[in-house]
Amino acid sequence: MTKYIAKWWPLLVLGLAVLILVGGLLIYFNLSGRPAALDKQQASQQEDLANYDIVTVKVENDSFSPAHIEVKQGVPTKIDFKKMTNLTHIRSIVSQDLDMIVYLEKDDNYYTVDTNLKPGTYNFNCGMYMTYGTITVK
């Protein structure tokens, strides 16, 4: 029996290491599936969005697209700062003009525009002040 264990122990250790590595990757990347609570939350968010004009701004590697957007005064509006990838320096969007801070996750990140804003142009930028854009209220 000890000869058998002595002969195969390197393969057993390697198999155990691979099993632990694969399990760790599944947990890290959450490949096991989505909880049902997230689906319910997403459904209620979709219902909430039906009452707003949605303006989508793609947050890409080093830019906002479009960087200059227009909204109508008094119309309930949400800006979707859609982060296309996690491989970007843009982690948040701030605006001193609007007293806005939006911490970005991958995909949709909604900011509700105040319907009482006066017509004008308001600046926003990434948290590192490297990428800029404007919101024009008409």
Long-range contacts (C-beta under 8 A, 24 or more apart in sequence): 49-78, 49-110, 51-76, 52-76, 52-77, 52-78, 52-112, 53-77, 53-78, 54-78, 54-79, 54-80, 55-79, 55-80, 56-80, 56-82, 57-81, 57-82, 57-133, 58-82, 58-84, 59-83, 59-84, 59-88, 59-90, 59-93, 59-104, 59-109, 60-84, 60-85, 60-88, 61-85, 61-87, 61-88, 62-88, 62-89, 62-90, 62-130, 62-131, 63-131, 64-131, 64-132, 64-133, 66-133, 67-132, 67-133, 67-134, 68-133, 68-134, 68-136, 69-133, 69-134, 69-135, 69-136, 70-135, 70-136, 70-137, 70-138, 71-113, 71-135, 71-136, 71-137, 71-138, 72-137, 72-138, 73-115, 73-117, 73-118, 73-119, 73-137, 73-138, 74-115, 75-115, 76-112, 76-113, 76-115, 77-112, 77-113, 77-115, 78-110, 78-111, 78-112, 78-113, 79-110, 79-111, 79-113, 79-135, 80-108, 80-109, 80-110, 81-109, 81-110, 81-111, 82-107, 82-108, 82-109, 83-107, 83-109, 89-126, 89-128, 89-130, 90-126, 90-127, 90-128, 90-131, 91-126, 91-127, 92-126, 92-127, 93-124, 93-125, 93-126, 93-127, 94-124, 94-125, 94-126, 94-127, 95-122, 95-123, 95-124, 95-125, 95-135, 96-123, 97-122, 97-123, 97-124, 98-122, 98-124, 98-135, 100-124, 113-137
